[in-house]
């Protein structure tokens, strides 16, 4: 993925909730480049969701329908516990 695309994703990680900022930017730095194109797309699509929906996924109140999004959310959940 091009550096311009990564910069755009980094900007999209900036949310209205600081907790989401930290989790999403952490995932982008630590995991994104090593994932499959399908999971990279899933992460990008998660960034398009409103904060309340994304937070509901992360805390387990709701679950994404798309398998790749569930994998990304699982990583975000593990990250939030450390």
C-alpha positions as YAML, in Angstrom:
chain: A
units: angstrom
residues:
- id: 1
  name: UNK
  ca: [0.00, 0.00, 0.00]
- id: 2
  name: UNK
  ca: [1.28, 3.46, -0.87]
- id: 3
  name: UNK
  ca: [2.42, 5.86, 1.82]
- id: 4
  name: UNK
  ca: [-0.33, 8.28, 0.74]
- id: 5
  name: UNK
  ca: [-2.91, 5.59, 1.46]
- id: 6
  name: UNK
  ca: [-1.40, 4.90, 4.89]
- id: 7
  name: UNK
  ca: [-1.43, 8.63, 5.65]
- id: 8
  name: UNK
  ca: [-5.12, 8.77, 4.71]
- id: 9
  name: UNK
  ca: [-5.87, 5.82, 6.97]
- id: 10
  name: UNK
  ca: [-3.91, 7.44, 9.80]
- id: 11
  name: UNK
  ca: [-6.05, 10.55, 9.39]
- id: 12
  name: UNK
  ca: [-9.23, 8.42, 9.43]
- id: 13
  name: UNK
  ca: [-8.06, 6.85, 12.72]
- id: 14
  name: UNK
  ca: [-8.52, 10.26, 14.35]
- id: 15
  name: UNK
  ca: [-11.93, 9.99, 15.93]
- id: 16
  name: UNK
  ca: [-14.13, 11.88, 18.32]
- id: 17
  name: UNK
  ca: [-13.20, 9.45, 21.09]
- id: 18
  name: UNK
  ca: [-9.60, 9.38, 22.31]
- id: 19
  name: UNK
  ca: [-9.90, 5.69, 23.20]
- id: 20
  name: UNK
  ca: [-10.73, 4.85, 19.59]
- id: 21
  name: UNK
  ca: [-7.86, 7.03, 18.36]
- id: 22
  name: UNK
  ca: [-5.38, 5.08, 20.44]
- id: 23
  name: UNK
  ca: [-6.70, 1.64, 19.47]
- id: 24
  name: UNK
  ca: [-7.05, 2.36, 15.76]
- id: 25
  name: UNK
  ca: [-3.68, 4.08, 15.40]
- id: 26
  name: UNK
  ca: [-2.07, 1.27, 17.37]
- id: 27
  name: UNK
  ca: [-3.56, -1.33, 15.04]
- id: 28
  name: UNK
  ca: [-2.44, 0.65, 12.00]
- id: 29
  name: UNK
  ca: [1.14, 0.85, 13.27]
- id: 30
  name: UNK
  ca: [1.51, -2.65, 14.70]
- id: 31
  name: UNK
  ca: [-0.67, -4.90, 12.53]
- id: 32
  name: UNK
  ca: [-1.93, -3.33, 9.32]
- id: 33
  name: UNK
  ca: [1.08, -3.86, 7.05]
- id: 34
  name: UNK
  ca: [1.29, -7.55, 7.94]
- id: 35
  name: UNK
  ca: [-2.33, -8.38, 7.18]
- id: 36
  name: UNK
  ca: [-3.95, -9.69, 4.04]
- id: 37
  name: UNK
  ca: [-5.48, -7.29, 1.50]
- id: 38
  name: UNK
  ca: [-8.94, -8.50, 2.63]
- id: 39
  name: UNK
  ca: [-8.21, -7.56, 6.24]
- id: 40
  name: UNK
  ca: [-6.71, -4.25, 5.17]
- id: 41
  name: UNK
  ca: [-9.94, -3.53, 3.31]
- id: 42
  name: UNK
  ca: [-11.93, -4.60, 6.36]
- id: 43
  name: UNK
  ca: [-10.00, -2.16, 8.54]
- id: 44
  name: UNK
  ca: [-10.59, 0.61, 6.02]
- id: 45
  name: UNK
  ca: [-14.31, -0.13, 5.98]
- id: 46
  name: UNK
  ca: [-14.45, -0.12, 9.78]
- id: 47
  name: UNK
  ca: [-13.00, 3.38, 9.73]
- id: 48
  name: UNK
  ca: [-16.05, 4.51, 7.74]
- id: 49
  name: UNK
  ca: [-18.40, 3.57, 10.57]
- id: 50
  name: UNK
  ca: [-19.69, 6.07, 13.13]
- id: 51
  name: UNK
  ca: [-17.90, 6.03, 16.49]
- id: 52
  name: UNK
  ca: [-20.83, 4.52, 18.46]
- id: 53
  name: UNK
  ca: [-21.06, 1.53, 16.08]
- id: 54
  name: UNK
  ca: [-17.31, 0.97, 16.10]
- id: 55
  name: UNK
  ca: [-17.20, 1.19, 19.88]
- id: 56
  name: UNK
  ca: [-20.10, -1.28, 20.16]
- id: 57
  name: UNK
  ca: [-18.07, -3.73, 18.08]
- id: 58
  name: UNK
  ca: [-14.95, -3.28, 20.16]
- id: 59
  name: UNK
  ca: [-16.68, -3.69, 23.51]
- id: 60
  name: UNK
  ca: [-18.64, -6.68, 22.20]
- id: 61
  name: UNK
  ca: [-22.11, -5.20, 22.36]
- id: 62
  name: UNK
  ca: [-22.51, -5.86, 18.63]
- id: 63
  name: UNK
  ca: [-20.61, -7.91, 16.06]
- id: 64
  name: UNK
  ca: [-19.79, -7.13, 12.44]
- id: 65
  name: UNK
  ca: [-21.34, -9.35, 9.79]
- id: 66
  name: UNK
  ca: [-18.19, -9.50, 7.65]
- id: 67
  name: UNK
  ca: [-15.67, -12.12, 8.79]
- id: 68
  name: UNK
  ca: [-12.58, -10.02, 8.05]
- id: 69
  name: UNK
  ca: [-14.03, -7.16, 10.10]
- id: 70
  name: UNK
  ca: [-14.58, -9.59, 12.98]
- id: 71
  name: UNK
  ca: [-10.89, -10.56, 12.79]
- id: 72
  name: UNK
  ca: [-9.81, -6.92, 12.95]
- id: 73
  name: UNK
  ca: [-12.19, -6.27, 15.85]
- id: 74
  name: UNK
  ca: [-10.76, -9.30, 17.69]
- id: 75
  name: UNK
  ca: [-7.27, -7.81, 17.38]
- id: 76
  name: UNK
  ca: [-8.54, -4.43, 18.57]
- id: 77
  name: UNK
  ca: [-10.19, -6.11, 21.58]
- id: 78
  name: UNK
  ca: [-6.97, -7.90, 22.51]
- id: 79
  name: UNK
  ca: [-5.05, -4.66, 22.13]
- id: 80
  name: UNK
  ca: [-7.49, -2.80, 24.38]
- id: 81
  name: UNK
  ca: [-6.83, -5.25, 27.22]
- id: 82
  name: UNK
  ca: [-3.10, -4.71, 27.32]
...
